Amino acid sequence: MSSGDGGDPVSPNFFTNLTTFPTVTEDGKVDTTQFLEAAKAFIQIYDLLGAAFYVVKKDMSGNIEKLYKTYNKSPEKYKFLNDLISEERDDPNLFAVESLLWLKRALEFTIFFINGICDAFEKGTDFDRLDDIATEAYNTTLKKYHMWLVQNVFKVVVKSVPNRSGLVKALYFGKTGPEDKLFGDSRTYTRRLEENIAVIVRMYDAWGLDSDKKV
């Protein structure tokens, strides 16, 4: 186990305890169950961000469950997300296609927020408030897909994000720990997730499945 400056063992943090997202195969595929299980674990981060983020976690959980329902229709055929979406894209209801699209967008929001904190830390910026970073993450990734009412809900959500010291403590499960270790672990974790997201983006672009429809 890693040690802090004083030689004491460093407590595990949220990212070291997580199931990692799958390695993208050489032919550019993402294992379905590994992706969904990792996503289920990852969205527990919203429990640490505060009660206002319940709406985000609930929406993501719902999309994960919808994708599981599709996957369970034919686990062998749908071993990879690519094959699941390829088969389901001609479904007139497009439940799986839409579910993965919204899950991808919410994951992008989370990645942008985490990376924004890491960027500020690595630059040596003196900061404690995180609501500006959360707001920028929302404006960059989700806002354009939301109508006025949902945008107002998210204004409240992002303003409720804990401050830096509170978040660091939460990510260490209520204990103290070094920020450089925490943010380094988060970078390593999100890098694999970003590789998975890139596959989904290429898939949706190639098949014309993206949409600017607002909710």
SVG drawing of the C-alpha trace seen along z (x, -y; Angstrom):
<svg xmlns="http://www.w3.org/2000/svg" viewBox="-41 -30 49 47">
<polyline fill="none" stroke="black" stroke-width="0.4" points="0.0,0.0 1.2,-3.5 2.5,-5.7 2.0,-9.4 4.7,-11.8 5.0,-10.7 5.3,-7.0 1.7,-6.1 -0.3,-3.9 -2.5,-5.8 -6.2,-5.1 -7.9,-3.6 -9.9,-6.1 -13.0,-6.0 -11.0,-5.4 -8.8,-2.6 -11.8,-0.7 -13.6,-0.8 -14.2,1.8 -12.2,0.6 -13.8,0.1 -12.8,2.8 -9.8,2.6 -10.9,1.8 -10.2,4.8 -7.8,4.6 -10.8,4.4 -12.3,1.5 -15.0,3.3 -16.2,2.8 -17.3,5.7 -20.9,5.1 -21.1,6.5 -17.7,5.2 -18.8,1.7 -22.1,1.8 -20.7,3.2 -18.0,0.5 -20.6,-2.2 -22.8,-0.9 -19.9,-1.2 -18.7,-4.5 -22.0,-6.4 -21.8,-5.8 -19.7,-8.9 -22.9,-10.9 -23.6,-9.6 -20.5,-11.5 -21.4,-14.6 -24.6,-15.2 -28.3,-14.6 -29.0,-17.0 -27.1,-14.7 -29.6,-11.9 -31.5,-12.9 -28.3,-12.4 -27.6,-9.0 -31.2,-7.9 -31.2,-8.7 -27.9,-6.9 -29.0,-3.9 -32.2,-3.7 -30.2,-3.8 -27.9,-1.0 -30.8,1.2 -32.4,0.6 -29.2,1.7 -29.0,4.8 -32.6,5.7 -31.5,5.6 -28.3,7.5 -30.1,10.2 -32.2,11.0 -29.2,12.5 -26.0,12.4 -23.9,14.3 -24.9,12.1 -24.6,8.9 -21.2,9.7 -19.9,6.3 -21.7,3.0 -20.9,2.5 -22.9,5.6 -25.7,4.7 -26.1,1.2 -25.6,2.5 -28.5,4.9 -30.7,2.5 -30.3,-0.5 -33.0,0.7 -35.5,1.1 -38.2,-1.5 -38.2,-2.2 -34.4,-2.5 -34.5,-2.0 -30.9,-0.7 -29.5,-3.2 -31.1,-6.1 -30.1,-4.7 -26.5,-4.3 -26.5,-7.8 -27.7,-9.4 -25.4,-7.3 -22.5,-8.3 -23.4,-12.0 -23.7,-11.8 -20.4,-10.0 -18.8,-12.7 -20.1,-15.3 -18.6,-13.4 -15.3,-13.0 -15.2,-16.7 -15.9,-17.6 -13.2,-15.3 -10.6,-16.3 -11.4,-20.0 -10.5,-19.5 -7.3,-17.6 -6.3,-20.3 -6.7,-23.1 -4.8,-21.0 -1.9,-20.3 -1.6,-23.9 -1.2,-24.8 -4.4,-26.9 -5.5,-28.0 -9.2,-26.9 -11.7,-25.4 -15.1,-26.0 -15.9,-23.5 -19.3,-24.8 -17.7,-26.8 -16.0,-23.6 -19.2,-21.6 -21.1,-24.4 -18.5,-24.4 -18.8,-20.6 -22.6,-20.8 -22.5,-23.7 -20.0,-21.8 -21.5,-18.3 -25.3,-18.3 -26.8,-21.7 -27.4,-21.7 -29.6,-18.6 -31.8,-20.0 -34.8,-22.2 -35.2,-25.3 -36.9,-23.4 -34.1,-20.7 -31.4,-23.4 -32.8,-25.1 -32.8,-21.9 -29.1,-21.4 -28.3,-24.9 -29.3,-23.9 -27.5,-20.6 -24.2,-21.9 -24.3,-24.7 -24.7,-22.1 -21.4,-20.3 -19.2,-20.2 -16.0,-22.3 -12.6,-20.8 -11.7,-19.8 -15.1,-18.3 -14.9,-16.3 -11.4,-15.0 -12.5,-13.8 -15.6,-12.2 -13.5,-10.4 -11.3,-9.1 -14.5,-7.8 -14.5,-10.3 -10.7,-10.0 -7.8,-12.2 -5.4,-11.4 -3.0,-13.1 -4.6,-15.0 -1.8,-14.1 -2.5,-10.4 -6.3,-10.9 -6.1,-13.0 -3.5,-10.7 -5.7,-7.7 -8.7,-9.6 -6.7,-10.4 -5.7,-6.8 -9.3,-5.7 -10.9,-8.2 -8.4,-7.6 -9.7,-4.0 -13.3,-5.3 -12.4,-7.9 -11.1,-5.1 -14.5,-3.4 -16.4,-6.6 -14.3,-7.2 -15.5,-3.9 -19.2,-4.8 -18.7,-8.2 -17.2,-6.6 -20.0,-4.1 -22.8,-6.7 -21.0,-9.0 -20.5,-6.2 -24.2,-5.0 -25.7,-8.5 -27.3,-7.7 -26.4,-10.9 -29.2,-13.3 -29.7,-17.0 -33.2,-16.3 -33.8,-18.1 -35.6,-16.7"/>
</svg>
